[in-house]
Amino acid sequence: MTSSTTRAVAAPAPADPSFEALAGAVDAAATTVAGLDPAAREAAEGLRAAVEAAHRGALVTIVRRLRDDESGRQLLFELVDDPLVRMLFSLHGIIRPDPLTQARAVLATVRPGLQSHGGDVELVELADGIAYVRLSGACNGCSMSSVTMRNSVEQALVAGVASITAVQIVPAEPGPTIIPLSATRTLEQTPQEAAQLGWVDAGPLAGFVTGEITQAQLVTAGGTTKDAIVVRLEADLSAYADVCAHQGMPLGGALLDVEAGTLTCPWHGFCFDARSGDCLRAPGAALESLPLRVDGGHVWIRVDQ
């Protein structure tokens, strides 16, 4: 056993080791320690704990001093981007995985169970300690089994992520403005008749690119003008008045998160469900939705006369 320990410490470390080399050396040392007899392993673990405690104390002092200085804070942010510094800070508990990463990891553990019952879950947003999630399939019902699955998601997130204090389920049912492209149908009226009822031709369907926000100025036959945005996410199209529900600012420059299905106002950061228009930060607030249809390869949006 002594010879194996000697071989482990005899190999010289590179003068300027890479992140990968250092990580490999740590793993090799941990493997060696695990193979020691109980007394030797206890001594090695005690030495490691003492050295790490000393290192952590010094690092905490350095981080606090950097935080107290304006230029030091900027330097600290740059240092954390270095993989080796991040690994060291994480090892000593100085920085922790961001809540979003933690929440997604927690959901990955419960997703197989949901999928085995025909359901699924996705994380929409984290805000003010609340996790907004969307359930689909068998999870999105009112049966006792769906309630059980919802509870399992909530319990897992609250228990697994310290910063999450509550979970809110975002409705998965599509709003009335969403028209799946696979289910498009012809307008019952002629284009002239539709125009008289407030329907405006917003342009060819091909001009609305998935994953993008398209601004449109709609003018009815009666002269009514409406600034609108059209959001396309895969097979779903949604149209809204180009006005944020918060302070009435335009949404043309909003951030569209395709993966999360959210629309974030560029002015004050209010976040909305891109498919339904519901505000995820202020329950009860919502974007002004506009009826939308697809006919003859064109997108039609209705504007009140």
N, C-alpha and C positions, 0 to 999 in steps of 0.2 A: 504494500500500500504506500510505503514511503517513497519507493522508486517512482510510482506513478505521479505522486505529488511533485517530486523533483523535476520530472519531465515537463509538468504543466507550467512551472515557474521559470524553467531554464530558457524557454524560447524568448529571444529578445523581441520587444515590441518595435514596430516601425518608427522611424524618427518623426514622421508626420502622418499618423494613421488616418485612413478614411473612416467615414461613418460606418460603412459596412464592415471594415476590419475590426473596429472597436466593438461593434455589436456582436460580431462573431467571437471575439475574445471573451466578452462577458458571458455569452452562452457556454463557451467551453469551460470557463472557470466554474460556472454554476453546476455543470455536469460533473466536474471533478469533485467539488465539495459534496455533492449528493452521494458520491461513491465512497466517502470516508467512513471510518467506523464512528459510532455515536459520539464518543468523547471528542474526537478530532473535529467532527462536523459541528459540534456545539461550540467548540473554541473558534472555528473559522466563522461561524455565523455571528458569534459575539464580536469578533474583530470587524466583520463587515458592518454590523449595526453601529458600532462606535465610530468608524470612519465615515459612514453615511450621515450620522447625526452631526458630526463636525462639519462636513461639507454642506449639509443643509443649512446649518446655522450661518455659515459664511455667505452662502448664496442668498438667503433671505435678507441679510444685511445689505448686500450689494443691490438687490432688487429694490428694497425700500429707499435706498439713497438715490437710485436712478429715478424712481417714481416722484421723488420730491423735487426734482429739477426738470424744468420744461424741456431742455435739450436732451436730458438724460432719458425722459420718457420716450422720445422719438427713437433714441438709440436702442432702448430696451425692446421696442416693437420690431426694430430691424433684426436684433439678435435672435428673437424668438422664431423668426423665419428660418434660421439655420437649423437643419435637422438634428445636429448633435446637441445644440443648446436646448432645443425643444425636448429632446429625449431626456436630457439631464434635469430640466425643470419638471418634466412629467414624473420622472423617477422619484423626485423629492416632494411631490405634491404641491409644487409652487404654481403650476398651471394644471388645469384639468381639461379633459375633452369638452368641447363646446356642447351645450345642451341639445342642439339640433342633431349633432352626430350621435350623442348618447340616445336620444329618442328614437332615431332611425334604427340604431342597433337593437334597442328593446323591441321595437315592432317586428324586426326580423326574427326574433325568437318566438313571437306569438303567431306570426303569419302562417306557418305550416299548419298549425291547429285550425285556424280559421279556414284555410283553403281546403282542408280535409272535409269541412262541412259545407263547402260551396260558397264561402265568403272570402273577403279580403279587406285590407285596411291600408290607407295611405295617410301620411302626415301632411297637412296643409300648411300649418304655420305654428310658430311658438311666439306668444306675445304676453308680457306681463304675468308670467308664471302659468299661463293657460296653454295647453296643447289642443290645437284644433285638428281633428282627424275626420276623415271621410270613410265610412263603411260601405261596402258594396256586397252584392250577392245576397246570400242567406243572412248576412249580418244586418242587412238593412230592412228589417221587418219588425213585426210586433209580437212574434211568438216568444215563448219562454226561452227557447234555444238562442234566439237572436239577442235577447236581453242578457243572457249568460255570457255570450261572446262579447257584447259591448262592455260588460263589467270586467271581463278578463283583460281587455285592452286598457281600460282606465286604471285598474289596479296595477298592471305591469308598468305603465308609464309613471304613475305617482311613486311607486316603490323603487323604480329603476333610475329615475332622474331627480336629483335633489331639488332642482330649481322649479320643477313642475308641481304645482299645488292643486290643479284641477284640470279636467279634460272636458272639452266640449265637442259634441258630435255635429259635424257640418252636414246638412241634408244632402243626400246624394241624388234625390229626385231632380230632374232637369226643370228649370223654370220655363214659363210659357213662351219665352223668346227664343228658345233653343230649337232649331230645326235640324235634325240629323240629315246629312246630305244623301244618305241612303234611302231616306223616306220622303224625298221631295215630291211635290205634286203640283199640278198646273193650277193657276189661278182660275177661279170660276168665271171671273169677268174678263172682258177684253182689256188690253193695256189702257185704252182710253177710259173705260168704265172704272178700272182699278185706280187710275190717276184721280178721277173725280171723287173717289172715296178716301183719298189721302195716301194711297200707295205711291211710293217714289222709286224709280229704277235707280239703284245705287251703283250699277255697273256690272260687268261680266263677273261670273263666279271665279274665273281663273285669276282675276285681279286681287282676290283676297287670299293672301298666302297664309298657310297654316303656321302657327307660332308667332304671328305678327298682329299688330293693331293697325287698322286702316281708318283714317279720318275721312269723313264724307260730309259735304254740305248738301242737305236735302231741301229741295224746293218743290212744293206741291203745285198742282194746277191752279189752286186758289191764291198762290203767292206766298203761302206760309213757308218760312225758312227755319230749318233746324240743323244745328251742328251736331253730328253724331260720330260715334266710333263703332267699328265692327271688329269683333275679336273672333278669330278662327283658331280652334284647337282640334286638330285632326278632323273628325266628321261633324263637329259642332260649330255652329255660327251663332253669335249673340250680338245684338245691337243695343247700344245705350246712348242716351244724350251725352254730349261731350262736356259733362259737368260733374265734378266730384261731389258726393253727398255731404262732404265735410264743410267746405267753404266756397263751393261753387267754382272752383278753379278748373281749367280745361285739362283733359286726360290724354291728350294726344301724345305726350311724352312719358306716359306711364310705363312702369316696368312690368313686363309680362313674363311670369315664371311658368313655362310650359309644363315642367315636371310636377309642380305643386298645383297648377291650375289657378294661380292667383294673379291679381292685377293690383299694383301698388301705385298710388298717386305720387307723382314726383315732387309735389309741393310740401306736404306734411306727413307723408308716409302711411296714409290710411290704406289698408289692404282689403281687397274685395275678392269674393269668389268670381272668377272670370266667367263661369258658366251661368251663374244665377244672379250675379250682381249684389248678393248679400255682403254687408260689411262684416269682416271677421274681428274687428276690434271694438265696434260699437253696435251691439245687437239691436236690431230694429231699424238701423240705417241701411239704405240700399241705393244703388244706382238707379236712375230712371230708365227702365227697360222699354224698348221699342219693338213691336211685333215685326217679325222677319219671316220672309218666305223666299223660296227659290223657284223660278219659273223660266223655262226656255234658256237655261244657262246663265240667267241674270239673277242678282240679288235684289229683292224688293223689300223696302222698309216702310212701315206705315207711320205717318205723321199726322197728329190731330189737326183738323182744318181750323 
